[in-house]
Amino acid sequence: MKLVLETKNINKHFYKPKDFHVLKDISFGIKEGEFASIMGKSGCGKSTLLYILSTMDTDYTGDLYLNDQLITGKPHEELSRIRNKNIGFVFQFHYLLTEFSVLENVMLPAKKLAEKSQAEIEHDAHEKLKMLHIEHLTEQRASRISGGEKQRVAIARALINNPTILMGDEPTGNLDSQNSENVFNIFKRLTEEQRLSLLVVTHDEDFAKRTDRIIEMEDGRIVN
């Protein structure tokens, strides 16, 4: 099974106010179609790791591979393109543009990537909304829909460029149990039907237990 994401000996320091070794020799891989979660106490380095994996933080030592390609050391402009094309991101807060319609929000990353025509992007956005059972919200302004619906729109937006991997930072952290369950089921379906890889930082033990693998972190290290 091919690895879509791999790290080799990633180390990260914060130097202010004093030297703090936040990530220590992080080495692991995520396979195609795998649904993995990262767990650990607050401050153990989970979110810091996710920012490195998503190519947003480049200040580290070690090697990061995406689709067998070494990503470490590439210029920021190229990283931005790689990230937009290959990595979908779902945060605890949906970060939708409230004045835009649901459809416009979903289309944004594809417009930025600029590999398809406006009509193709619109068609793809409709398809993603349909897949998540929210196509009836297409024309609604993002400020007018519920919290659970917003998170689904955020997932549709993360999927618009057909990424290799979807990363989540506490994606159910702001949702009630019913909506958390919905998000979990969407993620599960994506791995099974689309062979999408998922890596999710979560505090929710019930959520993590149902993923394929839990990557446990403690004091900046992976402990299992």
Secondary structure, 3 states (H helix, E strand, C coil): CCEEEEEEEEEEEECCCCCEEEEEEEEEEEECCCEEEEECCCCCCHHHHHHHHCCCCCCCEEEEEECCEECCCCCHHHHHHHHHHHEEEECCCCCCCCCCEHHHHHHHHHHHHCCCCHHHHHHHHHHHHHHCCCHHHCCCEHHHCCHHHHHHHHHHHHHCCCCCEEEEECCCCCCCHHHHHHHHHHHHHHHHHHCCEEEEECCCHHHHHCCCEEEEEECCEECC
